[in-house]
Amino acid sequence: MTPKPIDILKERLHEVAHLGATIALLHWDQEVNMPAKGADARASAIAYLSAIVHNKFLAINEDGLLDKLKRGLEASKIRGNDAVIVAETWRNYEREKKLPEAFIKELAETSSKSQTVWAEARAKNDFGLWLPWLEKIVKLKRREAEYVGYQDSPYDALIDTYEPGMTTAETTVVLNDLKDFLVPFLQKIKASKTKIDTKKILGQFPLDKQMAFNNLIAEKMGFDLGAGRIDKSVHPFSTSFHSTDVRMTTRYRKNDVLYSIGSTIHETGHSLYEQNLPAEFFGTPLAEAVSLGIHESQSRLWENNIGRSLPFWKYFYPKLQKEFPAPFKKLKLEEFYKIINKIEPSFIRTEADEATYNLHIILRFELEREIIEGSLELKDLPKIWNAKMKEYLGVKVPNNKLGILQDVHWSGGDFGYFATYSLGNLYAAQFYNQMRQAIPQIDKKIAKGNFAEINNWLKQHIHRHGKTYRAGDLVKKVTGEPLNSRYFIDYLEAKYKKIYG
């Protein structure tokens, strides 16, 4: 029996996905296990495989298969899940065929080497060491934008990679509105007479016990340790090779157990999304996340809306006190709750509270846009970075390690990425508002460690759809209205009015 064209396409997509998973595994190993001297060899291997994946993906249409399916889609002969697969594959194909193989190899190899130099530069607090590599990356990303094409800004071509359908202009409006609220909101917090001492949670916490506690939290939240694992890396991240093999990492401080717990909750949110994508559609767009903004909504919803809530810690705090009696045995839950929700401007994005975090993102988005549009000199980045940190957050950056060198994204070529973090916060607040209406007595269930209904709700409304909907359409389908920043603003105002009076 002759296979149907759509089934042939699915088989070809499976082959590409297996190769992509191999590259993802090499990246994961690079951050977790690889010895320092393996950097150049690893970069070459990744570049070689990236070119193969690129060509393999373009080859799905070498006999006109995708063209034929596209015509069937336009004639409404293909519907349902198959229509999603064809439409999204065509979208990716249209972009990918514009990128030359030599460019794909050069970008992959340069990015891999750049990440290794960035890690060294960060450790040495030496921006100049990494600057030549940043210049190479930026030139390549500008070339990518030219290859792909854009209507208004070259940055449009890059942000569309991570948040399909979004433009630079739309993102600028959303983030400017958020900035207009957050800067004065932060000033109100600073003027509050309520003072919170975060030093009370510091102590000495053995790493093995921290790791065990993080595993406990992740598993209780619903992460399947039989289909995933948690490791240590310089920068926390999540990756997936299949819904049955999902990896995440966190980082540790011996004197602050909350340092790793926060990032573990965050990465578990990402990993739950990956584990709940439908395995039967592996390799197709139906087993891929809608966008990075929606992906980020899952990590931020768990980390902040749930993970920083009082009900969450009503369940986990007694366990934390038992595992680490000093200093938590003498600290009441109510005070602990205020400490983990303290709003205080800081240097590091990944350590920021849920309000000031967005100002870190807005700063990076503004710099990214100007970098790609060519309106600033890269050598001036530390000076501009530090000035914006002072203006938005009121902090004076003491060195580049705590400033321009803190994030891994640019070294890996991920320009267009940062705005999705703040979009994720907005999506999360709107989803969480809807979830609270849908799940009776949700706070009581969280306080008892019952997260099953939350996981089921997220799986049914978000995870299982894959790329069936665009981000904006998904938000409207789940909540009944378009993305609205008011849910996030209302959430912050209500929560912190109680904490700060």
ABEGO torsion letter per residue (X at the ends): XBBBAAAAAAAAAAAAAAAAAAAAAAAAAAAAABBAAAAAAAAAAAAAAAAAAAAAAAAAAAAGAAAAAAAAAAAGABBEAAAAAAAAAAAAAAAAAABBAAAAAAAAAAAAAAAAAAAAAAAAGBAAAAAAAAAAAAAAAAAAAAAAEBAABAAAAAAAAABBGBBAAAAAAAAAAAAAAAAAAAAAAAABABBBBAAAABBBBBAAAAAAAAAAAAAAAGBBAAABBBBBBABBBBBBABAABBBBBBBBBAABAAAAAAAAAAAAAAAAAAAABBAAABGBAAABBABAAAAAAAAAAAAAAAAABAAAAAAAAAAAAAABAOAAAABBAAAAAAAAABBBBBABAAABBAAAAAAAAAAAAAAAAAAAAGABBAAAAAAAAAAAAAAAAGBBBABAAABAAABAAAAAGBBGAAAAAAAAAAAAAAAAAAAAAABBGAAAAAAAGBAAAAAAAAAAAAAAAEAABBAAAAAAAAAGBBBBAAAAAAAAAAAAAAAAX
